[in-house]
Amino acid sequence: MAPMKVYGWVVSPWMARVLVALEEAGAEYEVVPMSRSGGDHRRPEHLARNVREPLIILALYLLLRMLRKLVQRVRATYSAG
C-alpha cells in the first residue's frame, strides 16, 4: 500500500500532532510541505482535494490502530498475571 500523503506546514503545532500520531500508529506517510505565505492552501489543485473525507478516514484508522495496541497490552497484562 502506498504511503498516505500529509499536506501541511511542517512548523505547525497541529502538523506535529498529526505526525506524532502517525508515528505512534506505525503508519507509512509522506509529508508534502506547503507554504502558507505562498498561498498553497488556496491553489486550485489543493482545493480540488476533498479534505474532510480523508481526514475522517485517517482519524478512524489511527483510532483503530491505537485500540488494537491497547487490546494487545491489556491481553499481555492479564495473561502474564
C-alpha positions as CSV (number, residue, x, y, z in Angstrom):
1,M,0.0,0.0,0.0
2,A,1.3,3.4,-0.9
3,P,2.1,5.8,2.0
4,M,-0.5,8.4,2.7
5,K,0.3,12.0,2.0
6,V,0.2,14.5,4.7
7,Y,-0.1,18.1,3.4
8,G,0.7,21.0,5.7
9,W,3.1,23.4,7.2
10,V,6.0,21.5,8.8
11,V,6.4,24.1,11.6
12,S,2.8,24.0,12.6
13,P,2.0,22.5,16.1
14,W,-1.1,20.8,14.6
15,M,1.1,19.2,11.9
16,A,3.4,18.0,14.7
17,R,0.5,16.3,16.5
18,V,-0.6,14.5,13.3
19,L,3.0,13.3,12.7
20,V,3.3,12.1,16.3
21,A,0.0,10.2,16.0
22,L,1.1,8.6,12.7
23,E,4.4,7.6,14.2
24,E,2.6,6.1,17.2
25,A,0.3,4.2,14.9
26,G,3.2,2.9,12.8
27,A,1.6,4.3,9.6
28,E,3.5,4.9,6.4
29,Y,3.3,8.5,5.3
30,E,4.9,11.1,3.2
31,V,5.0,14.8,4.2
32,V,4.1,17.2,1.4
33,P,5.2,20.6,2.7
34,M,3.0,23.6,1.9
35,S,3.8,27.3,2.1
36,R,1.1,29.4,3.9
37,S,2.8,32.6,2.8
38,G,2.9,31.3,-0.8
39,G,-0.8,30.6,-0.7
40,D,-0.5,26.9,-1.4
41,H,-3.7,26.2,0.6
42,R,-5.7,28.4,-1.9
43,R,-4.4,26.9,-5.1
44,P,-7.0,25.1,-7.3
45,E,-5.1,21.7,-7.2
46,H,-5.2,21.8,-3.4
47,L,-8.8,23.0,-3.1
48,A,-9.8,20.1,-5.5
49,R,-8.9,17.6,-2.8
50,N,-11.7,16.6,-0.6
51,V,-10.1,17.2,2.7
52,R,-12.9,16.2,5.0
53,E,-13.4,12.6,3.9
54,P,-9.7,11.6,4.0
55,L,-9.4,13.3,7.4
56,I,-12.3,11.2,8.8
57,I,-10.8,8.1,7.4
58,L,-7.4,8.9,8.8
59,A,-8.9,9.6,12.3
60,L,-10.7,6.2,12.2
61,Y,-7.6,4.4,11.0
62,L,-5.5,5.9,13.8
63,L,-8.2,5.2,16.4
64,L,-8.4,1.6,15.3
65,R,-4.6,1.2,15.4
66,M,-4.5,2.7,18.9
67,L,-7.3,0.4,20.1
68,R,-5.6,-2.6,18.7
69,K,-2.4,-1.7,20.6
70,L,-4.4,-1.2,23.7
71,V,-6.1,-4.5,23.4
72,Q,-2.8,-6.2,22.9
73,R,-1.4,-4.5,26.1
74,V,-4.4,-5.5,28.1
75,R,-4.2,-9.1,26.9
76,A,-0.5,-9.3,27.7
77,T,-1.1,-7.8,31.2
78,Y,-3.9,-10.3,32.1
79,S,-2.2,-13.3,30.6
80,A,1.0,-12.6,32.5
81,G,-0.7,-12.2,35.8
